Amino acid sequence: MADREEFKVTNLRADKLFLGTNMGVQMTASAAELNQSAKGAIGSVATAATPASGSCGVQFVFSDAAGATMAVPSAGLLYLSEVATGLTVDLADTSLAVLTNGALVNVGGAGPSLFVTSAAGLLGLTITAAADDYYVVFVLPSGLLLISTVCTCNA
């Protein structure tokens, strides 16, 4: 098996990503080039929440690595957490449903769900749950977590 050179991020600016190796090789890529290679992978999400009694309506707008709103549908897994780090999974007395835009398929009780955005990178959900603060955690294909701002369900 041939040796494989590992790349690491050595510098990050708004317009370029610099990758380097311990052999002195360097590569740069613009956000547009990263988007092309990732075929429209999700880079960030904006959240707008509307708290209500026993529920919270929340709208998500997904953006690519360059910060432009997605122009293709994207899919992945999501779950609810009661902490901003996403390190707990809230399974008790919660449910998720599509409010507007996109689709949602629950894959296990009140646990993780498969989501699909609209072609415009939009997803709208209703969280029905006990009064508390919740965070919607998106699991990216890389395994990294993309966590929404707080979504509050009022008493």
C-alpha positions as MATLAB code, in Angstrom:
seq = 'MADREEFKVTNLRADKLFLGTNMGVQMTASAAELNQSAKGAIGSVATAATPASGSCGVQFVFSDAAGATMAVPSAGLLYLSEVATGLTVDLADTSLAVLTNGALVNVGGAGPSLFVTSAAGLLGLTITAAADDYYVVFVLPSGLLLISTVCTCNA';
ca = [
       0.000    0.000    0.000;
       1.486    3.324   -1.058;
       1.997    6.103    1.456;
      -0.766    8.652    1.381;
       0.032   12.272    2.056;
      -2.280   13.811    4.641;
      -3.401   17.385    4.058;
      -4.138   19.846    6.817;
      -5.668   23.288    6.836;
      -2.844   25.739    7.454;
      -4.597   29.052    6.866;
      -8.194   30.101    6.262;
      -9.254   33.409    4.750;
     -12.623   34.546    3.490;
     -11.630   34.088   -0.148;
      -9.189   31.135   -0.130;
      -8.588   27.898    1.741;
      -4.919   26.952    2.040;
      -3.982   23.300    2.433;
      -0.455   22.178    3.190;
       1.453   18.981    3.871;
       4.504   18.166    5.877;
       6.347   17.767    2.535;
       5.961   21.469    1.687;
       3.255   20.951   -0.946;
       0.545   23.616   -0.865;
      -2.796   23.939   -2.603;
      -5.345   26.727   -2.573;
      -9.031   26.629   -3.385;
     -11.624   29.375   -3.615;
     -15.102   28.910   -2.161;
     -16.440   28.519   -5.719;
     -13.914   25.742   -6.394;
     -14.814   24.026   -3.112;
     -18.507   24.217   -4.032;
     -17.797   22.690   -7.431;
     -15.831   19.819   -5.926;
     -18.424   19.259   -3.202;
     -21.304   19.395   -5.717;
     -23.314   21.849   -3.647;
     -22.579   20.567   -0.139;
     -24.179   22.428    2.754;
     -21.840   24.965    4.316;
     -24.101   26.795    6.773;
     -27.720   27.295    7.812;
     -29.705   30.351    8.900;
     -32.537   29.805   11.386;
     -35.723   31.806   11.984;
     -37.804   30.458   14.897;
     -41.355   31.363   15.940;
     -42.027   30.154   19.495;
     -45.561   29.139   20.453;
     -47.323   27.291   23.239;
     -46.163   23.654   23.062;
     -44.458   24.109   19.709;
     -42.008   26.127   17.672;
     -42.135   26.799   13.951;
     -38.682   27.067   12.462;
     -37.479   27.928    8.980;
     -34.021   26.990    7.711;
     -32.168   28.517    4.759;
     -29.153   26.419    3.723;
     -26.081   27.980    2.120;
     -23.044   26.552    0.333;
     -19.372   27.103    1.234;
     -19.387   30.508   -0.501;
     -22.385   31.652    1.574;
     -24.818   31.594   -1.362;
     -28.263   30.092   -0.774;
     -28.360   26.514   -2.066;
     -29.799   26.174   -5.563;
     -30.245   22.390   -5.418;
     -32.082   20.097   -2.993;
     -29.934   18.650   -0.218;
     -30.628   15.750    2.124;
     -29.262   14.440    5.387;
     -30.058   13.473    8.948;
     -31.198   15.758   11.737;
     -32.139   15.380   15.393;
     -33.201   17.567   18.320;
     -30.929   18.456   21.213;
     -31.519   20.439   24.393;
     -27.952   21.773   24.425;
     -26.245   24.165   22.010;
     -23.377   21.727   21.445;
     -25.707   19.037   20.069;
     -24.180   16.480   22.431;
     -27.496   15.264   23.819;
     -30.344   13.786   21.817;
     -33.826   14.696   23.006;
     -36.135   11.740   22.399;
     -38.844   12.183   25.027;
     -42.163   13.871   24.249;
     -41.040   15.540   21.028;
     -42.185   15.330   17.450;
     -41.148   16.951   14.190;
     -43.272   17.684   11.148;
     -42.824   19.661    7.934;
     -44.197   23.170    8.302;
     -43.356   24.433    4.802;
     -40.702   23.600    2.227;
     -38.868   20.321    2.010;
     -39.684   16.856    3.316;
     -39.063   14.926    6.519;
     -39.121   11.196    7.259;
     -38.757   10.034   10.856;
     -36.411    7.054   11.066;
     -36.992    5.945   14.641;
     -39.544    7.080   17.193;
     -38.896   10.674   18.188;
     -35.234   10.297   17.215;
     -33.345   11.132   14.045;
     -35.116   12.132   10.860;
     -34.128   12.194    7.204;
     -34.669   15.653    5.688;
     -34.732   16.905    2.116;
     -34.667   20.633    1.390;
     -36.598   22.303   -1.387;
     -34.752   23.040   -4.634;
     -34.137   26.527   -3.201;
     -32.330   25.199   -0.103;
     -35.280   25.720    2.266;
     -36.710   23.548    5.046;
     -39.531   24.419    7.425;
     -40.278   22.358   10.542;
     -42.672   22.357   13.455;
     -41.231   21.109   16.733;
     -43.932   19.917   19.113;
     -42.502   19.377   22.565;
     -42.562   20.186   26.254;
     -41.647   23.755   27.184;
     -37.887   24.020   26.724;
     -35.156   25.285   24.422;
     -34.229   23.006   21.539;
     -31.575   22.983   18.852;
     -31.955   21.238   15.508;
     -28.732   19.383   14.773;
     -27.914   18.554   11.150;
     -25.415   15.728   10.604;
     -23.300   16.591    7.567;
     -21.887   13.859    5.278;
     -18.456   14.542    6.777;
     -19.822   13.655   10.216;
     -19.592   17.244   11.428;
     -22.608   18.782   13.148;
     -24.339   21.943   11.943;
     -26.437   23.303   14.826;
     -29.329   25.753   14.562;
     -29.860   28.720   16.816;
     -32.240   28.130   19.719;
     -35.857   27.117   19.026;
     -38.068   27.683   22.085;
     -41.279   25.819   22.841;
     -43.286   27.872   25.328;
     -45.486   26.502   28.123;
];
